[in-house]
Amino acid sequence: MNAIEVANVSKRFRIPHERRTTLAERLMGLFRANEVETLDALSDVSLEIPWGSFVGIIGHNGSGKSTLLKLMAGLLVPDEGRLIVNGSLVPLLELGLGFQQELSVRENVELYGAVLGYSRASMARKVDEAIAFAGLERFRDAKLKSLSSGMMVRLAFATALRADADTLLLDEVMAVGDAQFQRKCIDVFHGLKRQRKTIVLVSHDLHSVQRFCEHVYWLDKGRLVMSGEANDVVQQYLGISQAAGLEVSSLEQDDEHRWGDGTMRFTDVRLTDDDGRPVAQVQPWTPLVLRTTIVANATVDDPVFGMSVWLSGDPVYSVNTTLLGLQTGRIAAGDRLRLDIRFVPALSNGRYRVTVAAAPRLDGSMYDWVNHAGWFMVVGARCGDGVTDLGAEFDVGRSAEPDLRVSSTGGNRS
């Protein structure tokens, strides 16, 4: 028996092109039709989630991931097909939904815990555990409205994790809280895996999907494209995504990931190998070149150029011309520069984002800063936890002297 069975499930939404809220609008609407668009959020999706498995669901925005989770949670009803959930289930979808601003932190955890199925006998213990896990002991008697939004999300997540359920549905939970809180959550996930809880994780954090999930389902435009072992599906997903549009990253338009006064502007970023061939995924220690073009809109002296590499929102590496002792000289208005940044990704498996920057000096001012200018995937690393692949080698042999031991610091002891 499986924990969840999805058989040929389809879900459609009707999207009206005109919203009618007032009485006058509704009366006028009697004399003209309101055009409605049909959106196929899911189309003939079938999958099985075995008991005790940790599975992931990936895909671009709008691919149907959250819709599928809401169907599993019983918040939506499929238009076609059959969906069976065996055992108890707790969805962590809309964290904090139902929290009351005028109640205290402790009262909100009790209320939320009751909704999630906390037993009466364990309520007091679990409430204390949830507040401690969220790091909010000082605020247990404060009204919820006095907390920041980040504190409230941490509290909701910590409360949901304490629920007794056979299956957990997790939607983008790896984006919750700061780095310290996320490390605590990772420890909890390891514990849930040891307990053989059934977990369904929807996330854009592909590093976490590879780290925790045994099996992954890839959705695209409401259809199941591929399923299989986590590494295989994620690598295929990234390879196709890169080939579809990330060979060259055009930076002509401003967006939320870019800022600066525009004195200098990056116009494109390409990630290639030493021979200039675009790359999507690489083995650790493979030499890479980040090739960029920069246009100067005014004359500048000794601008600072930099690059940083990120994994799941955390910085992995950063470097700039000042740190390397390089002088870039005077650059005249109208000049176009080619900047090649060579580096070696001695990294563990994962999807890494690249940021590029140009600045007058290292004081916080900026000509141009572009987050998500490009990304690359590292595969085939032979390492466990951590970010860096240090290329360790083991030379194991029998000692000529049986009483010789090697200490943990690398020295010899007799």
C-alpha atoms as one frame of an Amber mdcrd trajectory, in Angstrom:
protein
   0.000   0.000   0.000   1.211   3.500  -0.819   0.862   6.583   1.347  -0.529
   8.580  -1.596  -1.844   7.416  -4.956  -2.622   9.850  -7.781  -4.301   8.309
 -10.821  -4.992  10.321 -14.001  -5.753  13.501 -12.046  -6.677  16.709 -13.855
  -7.573  20.118 -12.422  -8.837  23.173 -14.287  -9.444  26.720 -13.123 -11.815
  29.261 -14.682 -10.272  32.730 -14.835 -12.740  35.577 -15.540 -11.330  38.509
 -17.522 -13.496  41.002 -15.626 -14.059  41.216 -11.881 -17.522  42.344 -10.769
 -17.785  43.241  -7.103 -20.272  46.094  -6.760 -24.043  45.878  -7.260 -23.864
  48.227 -10.248 -21.203  46.118 -11.923 -23.270  42.978 -11.433 -26.409  44.610
 -12.814 -24.538  45.860 -15.879 -23.022  42.430 -16.245 -26.466  40.982 -16.924
 -26.349  42.595 -20.348 -22.878  41.494 -21.412 -20.982  38.258 -21.161 -17.917
  37.977 -18.965 -15.162  36.221 -20.883 -13.671  33.307 -18.962 -10.327  31.647
 -19.657  -9.736  28.001 -18.752  -6.371  27.113 -17.197  -5.323  23.455 -17.133
  -3.306  23.429 -13.902  -2.883  19.634 -14.010  -3.471  17.271 -16.929  -3.685
  13.480 -16.491  -1.059  13.225 -13.728  -0.374   9.815 -12.189   2.142   8.992
  -9.472   2.592   6.847  -6.375   4.313   7.827  -3.129   5.316   4.768  -1.063
   5.164   4.668   2.729   8.287   6.043   4.389   9.671   7.743   1.273  11.031
  11.288   0.927  10.016  12.527  -2.529  10.389  15.862  -4.287   8.291  17.704
  -6.855  10.108  20.220  -9.054   9.268  22.464 -11.996   9.089  26.080 -13.064
   6.559  28.529 -11.622   3.079  27.695 -12.873   3.881  24.050 -13.549   1.191
  22.766 -11.145   3.322  21.792  -8.127   1.339  23.662  -5.468  -1.967  22.648
  -7.066  -0.951  19.003  -6.764  -0.051  19.472  -3.090  -3.390  21.158  -2.385
  -5.185  18.230  -4.002  -3.229  15.819  -1.806  -4.106  17.914   1.240  -7.815
  17.864   0.379  -7.985  21.623  -0.101  -8.971  21.139  -3.741 -11.002  18.442
  -5.487  -9.793  16.994  -8.809 -11.993  17.511 -11.855 -10.956  14.130 -13.230
  -9.103  11.106 -11.906  -8.686   9.574  -8.487  -6.525  10.558  -5.492  -6.168
   8.374  -2.381  -4.372   9.350   0.841  -3.759   6.584   3.379  -3.030   7.442
   7.003  -2.915  10.866   8.643  -1.526  13.873   6.782  -0.377  17.379   7.720
   0.109  20.022   5.009   2.673  22.787   5.539   1.399  24.971   2.724   0.133
  28.342   3.947   2.258  28.681   7.075   0.515  30.615   9.812  -2.911  30.521
   8.185  -5.362  30.979  11.056  -3.008  32.825  13.408  -4.772  35.558  15.404
  -2.872  38.811  15.863  -4.511  39.692  19.193  -3.683  36.372  20.840  -0.347
  35.655  22.519   2.376  33.529  20.960   1.550  30.611  23.263  -2.187  30.883
  22.596  -1.600  30.880  18.848   0.551  27.748  19.044  -2.186  26.026  21.086
  -4.800  27.072  18.532  -2.699  26.076  15.523  -1.655  22.845  17.244  -5.274
  21.891  17.859  -6.013  22.378  14.154  -2.995  20.202  13.280  -4.145  17.442
  15.611  -2.038  17.870  18.763  -3.420  15.500  21.385  -4.726  16.986  24.611
  -2.162  14.992  26.630   0.839  16.264  24.658  -0.358  19.826  24.018   1.651
  21.586  26.786   4.902  19.775  25.950   4.621  20.338  22.209   3.732  24.006
  22.630   6.895  24.558  24.685   8.964  22.614  22.137   7.603  24.636  19.222
   8.276  27.988  20.900  11.800  26.914  21.839  12.502  25.601  18.333  11.411
  28.947  16.855  13.683  30.754  19.354  10.802  32.800  20.780  10.893  31.917
  24.483  11.143  35.602  25.442   7.969  36.348  23.466   5.735  33.492  24.618
   3.292  35.876  26.368   3.568  38.726  23.842   0.780  39.358  21.358   1.460
  37.936  17.945   1.158  41.363  16.301   4.347  42.468  18.084   6.403  39.852
  16.169   8.107  40.388  12.844   6.865  38.482   9.793   9.962  36.275   9.929
   9.280  35.341  13.554   5.673  34.427  12.716   6.716  32.165   9.847   9.308
  30.450  12.077   6.643  29.947  14.738   4.166  28.475  12.256   6.773  26.132
  10.805   7.976  24.988  14.234   4.371  24.344  15.287   3.584  22.329  12.157
   6.700  20.173  12.564   5.427  18.954  15.934   2.258  17.445  14.468   1.794
  13.671  14.735   1.156  12.542  11.183   2.166   9.739   8.857   2.719  12.113
   5.925   3.978  15.710   5.688   3.402  17.951   2.675   6.037  20.707   2.496
   5.746  23.643   0.083   8.921  25.787  -0.192   9.727  25.358   3.498  13.495
  25.645   2.891  12.999  29.379   2.380  11.833  29.772   5.988  13.941  31.745
   8.466  17.609  32.643   8.611  20.605  30.354   8.090  20.684  29.218  11.742
  16.990  28.296  11.726  17.368  26.475   8.416  20.177  24.365   9.886  17.815
  23.343  12.698  15.196  22.431  10.102  17.727  20.304   8.221  18.412  18.364
  11.429  14.656  17.809  11.777  14.455  16.521   8.196  17.240  14.037   8.902
  15.272  12.892  11.957  12.066  12.494   9.938  13.941  10.375   7.397  15.261
   8.137  10.176  11.683   7.759  11.474  10.618   6.759   7.937   7.947   9.425
   7.766   6.444   9.973   4.341   7.435  13.437   3.106   6.517  15.284  -0.089
   8.687  18.342  -0.721   7.909  21.008  -3.329  10.880  23.322  -3.761  12.917
  25.436  -6.180  15.940  24.697  -3.965  17.341  21.868  -6.056  20.321  21.384
  -3.741  17.936  20.457  -0.911  15.898  18.255  -3.247  19.025  16.292  -4.171
  20.175  16.165  -0.572  16.998  14.788   0.987  14.808  13.239  -1.691  15.105
   9.678  -2.906  12.656  10.076  -5.781  11.677  13.212  -7.737   8.742  14.080
  -9.993   9.166  16.840 -12.586   6.056  18.771 -13.636   5.869  21.147 -16.583
   2.713  23.018 -17.631   0.576  20.682 -15.570   1.986  17.455 -16.961   4.352
  14.891 -15.453   7.488  15.094 -17.608   9.817  12.735 -15.771  10.184  10.737
 -12.577  13.089   8.810 -11.125  16.054   9.058  -8.782  16.669  12.564  -7.482
  20.055  13.186  -9.118  18.928  11.902 -12.517  15.766  14.017 -12.656  17.383
  17.205 -11.316  20.301  16.983 -13.745  17.960  16.398 -16.677  15.758  19.307
 -15.561  18.715  21.670 -15.260  20.277  20.554 -18.519  17.090  21.164 -20.499
  16.438  24.484 -18.734  19.964  25.672 -19.517  19.754  24.612 -23.145  16.388
  26.341 -23.508  17.544  29.804 -22.574  20.506  30.193 -20.278  23.375  29.687
 -22.707  23.554  33.474 -22.904  22.146  35.644 -20.123  20.938  38.935 -21.586
  21.017  41.776 -19.103  19.522  44.617 -21.090  16.419  45.094 -18.950  16.236
  46.087 -15.303  14.462  43.826 -12.843  14.264  43.202  -9.117  17.651  41.451
  -9.136  19.591  44.469 -10.399  20.653  47.820  -9.000  23.253  50.554  -9.502
  23.523  54.085 -10.914  24.191  52.868 -14.483  27.603  54.516 -14.963  28.743
  51.106 -16.204  26.454  48.318 -17.397  26.847  44.595 -17.978  25.221  43.642
 -21.273  25.642  39.861 -21.182  27.162  37.039 -19.193  28.256  33.670 -20.579
  29.628  30.695 -18.700  31.965  28.611 -20.875  34.818  26.152 -20.710  38.378
  27.063 -21.682  37.542  26.556 -25.360  34.603  28.973 -25.272  31.888  26.315
 -25.371  28.781  27.138 -23.256  28.359  24.838 -20.268  25.312  23.821 -18.261
  26.793  21.321 -15.838  30.352  20.470 -14.910  32.417  18.083 -12.854  34.230
  19.523  -9.812  37.632  21.062 -10.593  36.702  21.760 -14.225  38.153  25.170
 -15.274  35.385  27.648 -16.151  35.333  31.142 -17.632  32.677  33.731 -16.814
  32.721  35.937 -19.927  31.042  39.330 -19.631  30.717  42.504 -21.671  30.645
  45.906 -19.943  29.683  49.275 -21.450  30.941  52.520 -19.867  28.374  55.340
 -20.021  30.814  57.842 -18.463  34.578  58.103 -17.968  35.678  56.281 -14.809
  39.014  55.628 -13.090  39.976  52.200 -11.753  36.521  50.620 -11.412  36.286
  47.515  -9.253  34.908  44.378 -10.911  33.699  41.440  -8.874  31.960  38.091
  -8.949  30.238  35.995  -6.285  28.822  32.470  -6.292  25.720  31.515  -4.283
  24.032  28.296  -3.215  20.429  28.460  -1.968  20.772  32.121  -0.993  24.051
  31.676   0.894  27.374  33.067  -0.415  29.909  30.392  -1.341  32.701  32.514
  -2.802  33.375  36.116  -3.784  36.328  37.879  -5.362  37.089  41.248  -6.938
  39.916  43.036  -8.693  40.905  44.961  -5.569  41.357  41.755  -3.543  43.596
  40.448  -6.320  45.620  43.671  -6.431  44.589  44.552  -9.998  44.325  48.102
 -11.359  41.766  48.464 -14.137  42.880  51.962 -15.230  40.881  54.748 -16.849
  37.905  53.730 -18.992  36.422  56.328 -21.337  32.738  56.936 -21.951  31.469
  54.686 -24.743  34.134  52.020 -24.274  33.061  48.381 -24.375  35.142  45.992
 -22.273  35.407  42.245 -22.380  35.942  40.830 -18.906  36.854  37.141 -18.484
  36.828  35.742 -14.949  38.500  32.334 -14.733  37.779  30.056 -11.787  37.673
  26.403 -10.773  34.472  25.157  -9.072  35.894  22.907  -6.338  32.336  22.429
  -5.102  29.910  19.725  -4.016  26.913  18.759  -6.127  24.340  21.514  -6.502
  22.976  24.402  -8.526  24.995  27.590  -8.100  24.021  31.148  -9.062  26.472
  33.807 -10.150  26.401  37.541  -9.352  28.499  40.125 -11.194  29.240  43.679
 -10.059  31.034  46.863 -11.104  31.684  49.619  -8.566  33.776  52.795  -8.148
  35.208  51.512  -4.860  34.489  49.079  -2.031  32.252  51.412  -0.025  28.779
  50.178  -0.944  28.252  52.430  -3.967  27.575  50.585  -7.204  27.715  51.129
 -10.955  25.935  47.850 -11.728  25.077  44.804  -9.606  23.276  41.850 -11.211
  22.002  38.929  -9.147  21.172  35.693 -10.982  23.295  36.748 -13.953  23.818
  33.056 -14.647  24.074  29.674 -13.021  25.800  26.330 -13.347  25.310  22.824
 -12.029  28.049  20.772 -10.384  27.609  17.001 -10.680  29.745  14.004  -9.833
  31.352  15.396  -6.659  32.669  12.678  -4.339  31.902  14.290  -1.004  29.203
  14.239   1.659  27.952  17.230   3.609  29.302  20.700   3.009  29.779  22.943
   0.013  33.422  22.447  -0.952  34.979  19.442  -2.664  38.523  19.466  -1.269
  39.592  16.508  -3.412  40.619  14.325  -0.482  42.517  11.110  -1.207  42.901
   8.091   1.088  46.038   5.959   1.079  45.280   2.903   3.196  48.020   0.360
   3.966  49.119  -1.907   6.752  51.652  -0.354   9.096  55.018  -2.065   9.479
  54.799  -1.357  13.216  51.552  -2.704  14.730  51.657  -0.321  17.724  51.870
   2.845  15.551  48.650   4.892  15.501  47.658   8.078  13.658  46.087  10.795
  15.809  43.076  12.861  14.747  45.418  15.823  14.200  47.543  13.885  11.732
  50.512  13.244  14.048  51.927   9.860  15.043  51.577   8.458  18.536  53.099
   5.289  19.986
